[in-house]
C-alpha cells in the first residue's frame, strides 16, 4: 500500500507539468471562461491527488519504519539478554546503548525517508527524461550532456558529508558513554564532591561533539547549496535555450514551461539518487553494528538437546577447574581447583580480596565457563544443561544487590512471578524486611525509585534476601549478603538460614566471624587455591592463614 501511494504521488507529480501546460494552452487559445475553468479544475485535481498520495505515503512509510525499529530493538535486546557475561566484559554499556538507540533509529530513517526518496527520485528521473524527450529531443540532448558533470560535483561533496558524519557519530557515542558512566556512579561522584569535575569533563566531551556536529552541518549546508545552485542553474539554462527556440518559432512557451519543470524533476532526481547512496552506506554501517550483536553466539548447552533438569538434593562438585577471565587470559584466577558441596551442607568461602571467591560463584551460575575441568550439579555437567534451567535451581544474594525501579512487591517476586501475596509477605517476614516495608508510604506497593535509592544498603540486602527465599531452589548463594546489617537482624537471618539447611545447600562468602562459625565447613582460599578446609574450630588450630584472617577482624586499628 505504501508502494502504491509512492507510485501515485510520483505519477501525479509527473502529470503536474502536463496539467499546467494544458492550462497555459487553454488560456492562450480561448477566451471562453468555461474552458479555462475546466483546465483550472484539472490542475487542482492533479495537485489534490499528489498531496493526498504524499500524505498517505509519509504515514505508511513512517509506520513501517517505526515498526521495523521496534522489532529490531526487541530482537537485539532479547539477544543481548542471552549473551554470556564475557561479551559485556569487552563491550562498554554506552556503546551497546548507542547501537540500540542511534543505530536502530537510522534504520527507521532508511525505511521512512532514504529508500522512499531514492525510489521517488528514480521514478522522477526516468519519467521526466522520457517526457522531456517526447516534448523536445534537442533540449533533452543538452540536459543529458550537462547532467553527468553536475553529478560528479555532487558526489564529491557528498563524500565530504559522509566522512564528517562518521566522525560526528563517533563523538556522539563517546558522549553517550560519558553520560551513562556519570549517572551510574552518581553516588560516588557526590561522595567525592566531584560534580564540578564531571561537569567539566562532560562540557569538554559535549563541545567536541558539537564541533563534530558543526562540521557536519557545514558540509551538509555546502552540499545543499551546491545541489540547489546546480539544479536551478540547469533549469535556468533550459529556460534560456527554450526561449531561443520560442523566438525562432520552433516551439511554444507551454512546451518550454513543461520542459523546465521536467528538467527540474530530473535534476532533483539525480541529486536525490546521489545523496541516498551515502545514506545507505551510513545505514549499512549501523545495520552491521546491530548484526554484529545478533551474530554473537548466545549462552547454550554444549549438547544439541540440553539435559533435562531433574529434582535433586543440591550436591555441587568442582573438578580440577582452571579459569581466567576473557579480558585477562594470562591472569589465572583458579588453578586445578576441586571442591565438593554435600547436599544440605552450609559451606563458607573465606579469603582475601582477589582469592577467587566471587569467581567460584560466577562459575557455579555459569556466567562463565572454565577453560579446563568441569563443574557438576547433582552429577550433571553444567555445560550440558540449559543455562536458564540451571539458574532456576539457584538463588543468589550479592553484597550490593540490584533493586529495580518497581514496587517492593515487584522486587520480591522478581523471578517468581506466580508467587501469591501470602508467599511474598512470608518471604519478607523471614528476611526481616516486612517491618520496614510496612512502614513505607503505601507498603508493598511503594515504588522504590531507580536502583532502590530510597532504601538503605541494609534494607536493599534484606529485600534481596526475601527475593531469594521466595524461590524454592536447591542451592542458595549468599555473597556477603548480610554485610550491611546490624547485629540483631544478622542474628535473626542466621536463624532463617539455619532453617533453610533442611531443603537447600548453602554456599556463603563471608568475613564476619559470626557468619563463618555457623557453617558446617569453611574453605580458605588464596590466589585461586584451597589453603585449608574444615570446621571453624579446627581451622583455627591447623590453618595459620585462616587464624590470621579471623584475628584481623578483631585487631584494633593502629
PEKA-V534831 format. One line per field, one symbol per residue. ss: DSSP state (H for helix, E for strand, C for the rest). burial: I if it has 9 or more other ideal C-beta (glycine too) atoms within 8 Angstrom, else O. A space follows every 50 residues. Layout:
BEGIN
ss = ???
burial = ???
END
This chain:
BEGIN
ss = CHHHHHHHHHHHHHHHHHHHHHHHHHHHHCCCHHHHHHHHHHHHHHHHHH HHHHHHHHHHHHHHHHHHHHHHHHHHHHHHHCECHHHHHCCCHHHHHHHH HHHHHHHHHHHHHHHHHHHHHHHHHHHHHHHHHHHCHHHHHHHHHHHHHH HHHHHHHHHHHHHHHHHHHHHHHHHHHHHHHHHHCHHHHHHCCCHHHHHH HHHHHHHHHHHHHHHHHHHHHHHHHHHHHHHHHHHHHHHHHHHHHHHCCC CCHHHHHHHHHHHHHHHHHHHHHHHHHHHHHHHHHHHHHHHHHHCCCECC CCCCCCECCCCCCCCEEEEEEEEECHHHCCCEEEEEEEEEECCCCEEEEE ECCCCCHHHHHHHHCCCCCCCEEEEEECCEEHHHECHHHHHCCEEEECCC CCCCCCEHHHHHCCCCCCCCHHHHHHHHHHCCCHHHHHCCCCHHHCECCH HHCCCCHHHHHHHHHHHHHHCCCCEEEEECCCCCCCHHHHHHHHHHHHHH CCCCEEEEECCCHHHHHCCCEEEEEECCEEEEEECHHHHHHHCHHHHHHH HHHHCCCC
burial = OIOOIIIIIIIIIIIIIIIIIIIIIIIOOOOOOOIIOIIIOIIOIIIOII OOIIOIIOOIIIOIIIOIIOOIIOIIIOIIOOIIOIIIIOOOIIIIIIII IIIIIIIIIIIIIIIIIIIIIIIIIOIIIOIIOOIIOOIIOIIOOIIOOI IOIIIOIIIIIIOIIIIIIIIIIIIIIIIIIIOOOOOOIIOOOIOOOIOO IIOOIIOIIOOIIOIIOOIIOIIOOIIOOIIIOIIOIIIOIIIOIIOOOO OOOIIIIIIIIIIIIIIIIIIIIIIIIIIIIIIOIIIOIIOOIIOIOOOO IOOOOIIOIOOIOIIIIIIIIIIIIIOOOOOIIIOOIIIOIOOIIIIIII IOOOIIIOIIIIIIIIOIOIOOIIIIIIOIOIIIIIIOIIIIIIIIIIIO IOIIOOIIIIIIIOOIOOIOOOIIIOIIIIIIIIOIIOOIOOIIOIOIOO OIOOIOOIIIIIIIIIIIIIIOIIIIIIIIIIIIIOOOIIIIIIOIIOOI IOOIIIIIIIIIOIIIOIIOIIIIIIOIIIIIOIOIOOIIOOIOIIIOII OOIOOOOO
END
